[in-house]
Amino acid sequence: MTYTTLVSTDTLASHLDGSWVIVDCRYDLQQPSAGREQYRGGHIPGAVYASLSHDLAAAPTGRNGRHPLPAPDAMAAAFGGLGISNDAQVIAYDEITGMFASRLWWMLRYLGHEAVAVLDGGFAKWVREGRAVRTGNETRPGVTFTGRPRAEMVVSLRDVESRPGNPARLLVDARAEERFAGRTEPLDRVPGHIPGAVSHHYAGNLTNEGTLRPEGELREEFTRLIGSRPPEDVVMYCGSGVSACQNLLALEHAGIHGARLYPGSYSEWAADPARPVEASP
């Protein structure tokens, strides 16, 4: 069986023989080195570590967002370095929300690799259940990964700029509501959101235990948000193209396929003072 959205802790626990590639994606936006330290202190046996800033993002220039999407050849090289072959089942996890793991999930799918899933409930659920943990660093032999970008999965800055406020397309902001509304902004140049966008905080996709809510609940909620638009006209963004991927995972989990990502997200949009920004009362 191939897993393409979520995998349970029970299922993962029965596949710790090295046949699956397990990737620890824990990260702290305020302390970029903290995720790797957490990994060294304890991780799921056999897991390798992928850093958001070093493995899952290109170098920021100050105008291309905080975590720019790497070039396709750089993505392929990073995946191969993690030991991900084209026929591997990949399981990504982070601490609890799935937001960083979803970034790896989305990037692999973007290069055409469908056999990738996020651990439901993350490392927190794994530990809570008393499952095995290993310390130190682990690696897998490097392999060659090949992939072809699926251009239909992304929306560029130019496209967002050229179609402001287009009612046929729905921009969905995955950040917390107070950042969307412009009441606070801890990371970007100016508070607010891209004009015409609506808010759907990624944390709302989770139960109190940190697992994704049932498919039916999410489908009903997203259907209300999207309305009669086809999913291809739904564009997810966030601060830097990370938590928006968790919204995309939730959509796939809910059976709604085809929504797209604006990778540069608000950090790219707000980097230019000439671009308009909206704030809610």
C-alpha positions in Angstrom: 0.0 0.0 0.0 1.2 3.5 -0.9 0.6 6.3 1.6 0.1 9.8 0.1 -1.4 12.0 2.8 -1.3 10.7 6.3 0.2 7.7 8.1 -0.6 6.6 11.7 1.9 5.9 14.4 0.8 2.3 14.5 1.5 1.9 10.8 4.9 3.6 11.0 5.9 1.5 14.0 5.5 -1.6 11.9 7.8 -0.2 9.2 11.0 0.6 11.1 13.1 -1.9 9.1 14.7 0.7 6.8 12.4 0.0 3.9 10.7 3.4 4.3 12.6 6.7 4.4 11.6 8.6 7.6 12.5 12.3 7.7 12.5 14.4 10.8 11.5 18.0 9.8 11.3 19.6 13.2 12.3 23.3 13.1 11.9 26.5 15.1 11.4 29.7 13.1 12.9 31.8 16.0 15.9 29.4 16.6 16.8 27.7 13.3 19.3 25.3 14.9 16.8 24.0 17.5 15.2 21.4 15.3 18.4 19.6 14.6 19.3 19.6 18.4 15.9 18.2 19.1 16.5 15.5 16.5 19.9 14.6 18.1 18.3 14.4 21.5 15.7 11.9 20.4 14.0 10.9 17.1 12.1 8.0 15.5 14.5 5.1 14.9 16.0 5.3 11.4 14.9 8.9 10.7 17.2 11.3 9.0 17.0 15.0 9.5 16.0 17.7 7.0 16.3 21.4 8.0 13.8 23.9 6.6 16.5 26.5 6.0 19.2 24.2 4.6 17.4 21.4 2.9 13.9 22.6 2.1 14.5 26.3 1.1 16.8 28.3 -1.1 18.8 31.3 0.1 16.7 34.4 0.8 17.7 37.7 -0.9 15.4 40.0 1.0 12.9 40.1 -1.8 12.1 36.5 -2.6 10.6 35.5 0.8 12.0 34.0 3.9 12.0 30.4 2.7 12.2 30.5 -1.1 11.4 27.4 -3.0 14.7 25.8 -4.2 15.3 25.2 -7.9 14.2 21.8 -9.0 17.7 20.4 -9.4 18.6 21.6 -5.9 15.4 19.9 -4.5 16.3 16.6 -6.3 19.9 16.8 -4.9 18.6 17.3 -1.4 16.1 14.4 -1.7 18.8 12.1 -3.0 21.1 13.2 -0.2 18.4 12.2 2.3 18.4 8.7 0.7 15.0 9.2 -1.1 14.9 7.2 -4.3 12.1 7.6 -6.8 10.4 4.4 -5.6 10.7 5.1 -1.9 7.8 5.5 0.5 8.6 8.6 2.5 7.2 9.5 5.9 7.8 13.1 7.1 7.1 14.3 10.6 7.7 17.3 12.9 6.8 18.0 16.5 3.0 18.1 16.3 1.3 20.4 13.7 2.7 18.9 10.6 3.5 22.3 9.1 7.2 21.6 8.5 6.6 18.0 7.5 4.0 19.2 5.0 6.6 21.4 3.3 8.6 18.3 2.5 5.4 16.4 1.5 4.5 19.2 -0.9 7.9 19.6 -2.4 8.2 15.8 -3.2 4.8 15.9 -4.8 5.8 19.0 -6.8 8.6 16.9 -8.3 6.2 14.1 -9.1 6.8 11.8 -6.1 3.4 10.7 -4.8 4.5 8.1 -2.2 5.0 10.6 0.7 2.8 11.0 3.8 2.9 13.0 7.0 2.9 11.3 10.4 -0.5 12.1 11.9 0.1 13.7 15.3 3.9 14.0 14.8 6.7 13.2 17.2 4.6 14.4 20.1 2.0 11.6 19.6 4.8 9.1 19.0 6.4 9.9 22.4 3.1 10.2 24.2 2.4 6.6 23.2 5.8 5.4 24.6 7.3 4.3 21.3 10.9 3.8 20.6 13.3 6.8 20.3 16.9 6.9 19.2 19.5 9.6 19.9 22.4 11.0 17.8 22.6 11.4 14.1 21.6 8.9 11.4 22.1 8.9 7.7 21.1 6.9 4.7 23.2 6.2 1.6 22.9 8.9 -1.0 20.9 8.0 -4.1 19.9 9.6 -7.4 16.5 11.3 -7.3 14.9 12.5 -10.5 11.8 14.5 -10.8 9.9 16.9 -13.1 8.3 20.0 -11.6 4.5 20.1 -11.9 4.0 23.7 -12.9 0.2 23.5 -12.3 0.9 23.3 -8.5 2.3 26.7 -8.1 1.3 30.4 -8.6 4.0 32.9 -9.1 4.4 36.4 -7.7 3.8 37.8 -11.2 0.5 36.0 -11.4 -0.7 37.2 -8.0 0.3 40.8 -9.0 -1.5 40.6 -12.3 -4.8 39.4 -10.9 -5.4 41.4 -7.7 -8.8 40.9 -6.1 -9.9 38.5 -8.9 -13.2 37.0 -7.5 -12.7 33.9 -9.6 -9.6 33.0 -7.6 -9.4 32.6 -3.9 -6.3 33.5 -2.0 -6.3 31.7 1.4 -3.9 32.9 4.2 -2.8 30.1 6.5 -1.3 32.4 9.2 -2.9 33.1 12.6 -5.9 35.5 12.4 -4.1 38.2 14.3 -1.3 38.3 11.7 -3.8 38.2 8.8 -5.7 41.1 10.4 -2.6 43.1 10.9 -2.9 43.3 14.7 0.6 41.9 15.1 3.5 41.0 12.8 6.6 39.4 14.4 8.5 38.5 11.1 7.6 40.6 8.1 8.1 44.2 7.1 4.5 45.4 7.4 1.4 43.8 9.0 -1.6 42.7 7.1 -2.4 40.4 4.2 -2.5 40.3 0.4 -5.6 42.2 -0.8 -8.6 40.1 -1.4 -7.4 37.1 0.6 -9.4 35.2 3.2 -8.1 33.7 6.4 -7.9 30.0 7.3 -5.4 29.4 10.0 -3.7 26.0 9.5 -4.0 25.2 13.2 -7.8 25.0 12.7 -7.2 21.8 10.8 -6.1 20.0 13.9 -7.7 18.2 16.8 -6.7 19.0 20.4 -4.4 16.0 20.2 -2.6 17.4 17.2 -4.0 15.0 14.6 -5.8 16.2 11.5 -9.5 16.4 11.9 -11.8 13.8 10.2 -12.1 14.1 6.4 -15.7 14.9 6.5 -15.4 17.8 8.9 -12.6 19.3 6.9 -14.4 18.8 3.6 -17.5 20.6 4.9 -15.4 23.5 6.3 -13.3 23.9 3.1 -16.3 23.7 0.9 -17.9 26.6 2.7 -14.7 28.5 2.3 -14.2 27.7 -1.4 -17.8 28.0 -2.5 -18.4 27.0 -6.1 -14.9 27.6 -7.3 -12.9 24.7 -8.7 -10.0 23.7 -6.4 -7.5 24.9 -9.1 -8.6 28.4 -8.4 -7.7 28.2 -4.8 -4.3 29.4 -3.9 -2.8 28.8 -0.4 -0.1 31.1 1.1 1.2 32.0 4.5 4.3 33.9 5.7 6.9 32.0 3.7 5.3 29.0 2.0 5.5 26.6 4.9 2.3 26.4 6.9 0.3 26.9 3.7 1.4 23.4 2.8 -0.4 22.0 5.9 -3.6 23.6 4.5 -2.9 21.8 1.2 -2.4 18.5 3.1 -5.7 19.0 4.9 -7.4 19.7 1.5 -6.0 16.4 0.1 -7.0 14.6 3.3 -10.5 15.9 2.8 -10.6 14.7 -0.8 -10.3 18.1 -2.4 -7.6 18.0 -5.0 -5.9 20.6 -7.2 -5.4 23.7 -5.0 -2.1 25.5 -5.6 0.6 27.2 -3.6 2.1 30.7 -3.8 5.6 29.8 -2.5 6.9 33.3 -1.9 3.8 34.1 0.2 3.4 37.2 2.3 7.1 37.6 3.1 7.8 38.0 -0.6 4.7 40.1 -1.3 5.4 42.6 1.6 9.1 43.0 0.8 8.2 45.6 -1.9 6.6 48.7 -0.3 4.9 49.4 -3.7 2.7 46.4 -3.3 -0.7 47.0 -1.6 -1.5 45.4 1.8 -4.8 45.1 3.5 -5.5 45.0 7.3 -8.8 44.0 8.9 -10.4 46.1 11.7 
